Structure formats: structure tokens, C-alpha cells
Amino acid sequence: MQSERAETYAKCTTDLELAPTAAAAAGAFDTALTNGLAAIVAHEWSTQVAYADGRIKSASALLKVVEEAEEAIADPEQAGVFVLPDPEPDKPAAAPTDTPWPWVEDFPSLPPLDTRINVETLRDGLRRTQPVRHASGTGTLERRHIDALLALDDHIALQCLSSEHADRAWEDAKDADAHSRARAAALLLRIGDEEAARRSQTAAELHEPYHPKHNPEGLDLQNCPVCGYESFSSDHQDDHGMGLGVGQCLVCHYERTADTAEEEAQAQIFATRWAD
Ligand SMILES: [Zn+2]
């Protein structure tokens, strides 16, 4: 049930961008929000996800649950935003010293994976989609509504958008990359070295290497900057030809976007010029 909710959330959130009409977007927003919130509420406060008769609560009723929950901390800087703290904020730092990935502790400013639920904006989004769904207006969702919906994905009950290939290009590339690294580091520490080694072995076996005839687009597996395994699978490389793969690590799931690859490639080019 929980994974179906996460899937529906991810699918509808991705659909939103491609929605051909305001009405389609409104429907996708409502469905994504209801499923995303139901997954979060079921995970945090399992008794409150449904009414007494067993029906799952509506999105606005679920927003109320979040708003009234003791564990949800009201953000003092932004009215209407409630924060569910990362259940394991110190995970990387608290790793045993013999971890095979000592450098994961050195990532600058690892953002904690708190979940920020912008109740006010989400409620406003719902309000705007009502007239459309009842065929009495066009309703206009703005980017802030979509951003608030996307932010739910940081919750452990969801974390499913990257696999849905959501185009998150509007996010600041650095932020997105730091996030991806933090998630990968947390995953790595959770699965442990034995499982990581097993995954890298499988990745090597399944990987289809470059072949001039059979797989001319193929790139060799690259070294992953997070787990250090030769398991980074690239769809293609950066536009400057610096060999920075755009893709995902098959061990720790670190994802390098085209934006990040572009930035890193430029940094390398500048560094090379200065060195000359
Ligand atoms: Zn990795």
C-alpha cells in the first residue's frame, strides 16, 4: 500500500509538468498530494490516515493532521511551513570510524534530510485546483505549488522521484547534488560494505561496455565520487567532452544530473586554464 502511494505520488508529480491542460494539471496535483500525504501520515501517525469508517482522508484533512501533529515543527522563518526532522540526522557523522567511506563525513554542508511540508502553499494549491475540477474556471498552479509538492519527496516514505526521472532542472543544481550525495551516503551506511561490494559486483557483470558496433553509445562504468566503486553508470557524458558521466551509481544511487556535470566540467576547464 505504501509503495503504491509513493508510486502514484511520483507518477502524478511527473505528469504535472507534462499536463496538456489546466484541468489535467489540477487532477494530477490533487492525486499526487493526496497520495504523498497519505504515505507520510501513514508512516508518521498511522492511526490518523483514515476516518473511522476506513476511508482515506482527503488532502486537506491530511494537511490538518500534519499541522496539528506535535512532532511537526513550525518553521519560525516561514509561516505555514512545518518541518519533520530527519529521523537520522547524524547518520553519516556517527558512522563507525572503520567505515570504508571515511570521506562521506567530509562532504561540505550535508543538508539534513528534513521534510518541509508547506501546508499553506499546498492548501492554496488545492484551493486553486477546485474550480478547474468543477469546470468553473481555469485555476492556475504556480511553480511554488509544484515546489511544495516536490519537497514532500524528502520524506522516507516517498523518496521516489529520482526513479521517476522527474525533471528537476529548475532546482539549483548544487542543492540537488548535495542532496543526492547526502542520500547516497545515508544509503551506503545503511546497507554496509558487504552489500555495497555485492552491488558493485552485479553492476560490473550486468554492465554493457562500449562496443563500436553493438553498443556505440555505451560508456564504461566510472568511479563514483560517493561510494568509490567503479559503478557509476552514465547515459552520456558532459557537453564539453570532459568525460563526466551523467547518470546514476548502481551501488549508492548517487545521481549526477546534466546540470551538475556541466558545472563540474566547467570547473575542470577553468582549473586547467589557470594551471597553464
Ligand atoms: Zn556510488
Boltz pocket constraint, residues with backbone or C-beta under 6 A from the ligand:
constraints:
  - pocket:
      binder: B
      contacts: [[A, 184], [A, 224], [A, 225], [A, 226], [A, 227], [A, 228], [A, 229], [A, 231], [A, 249], [A, 250], [A, 251], [A, 252], [A, 253], [A, 254]]
      max_distance: 6.0
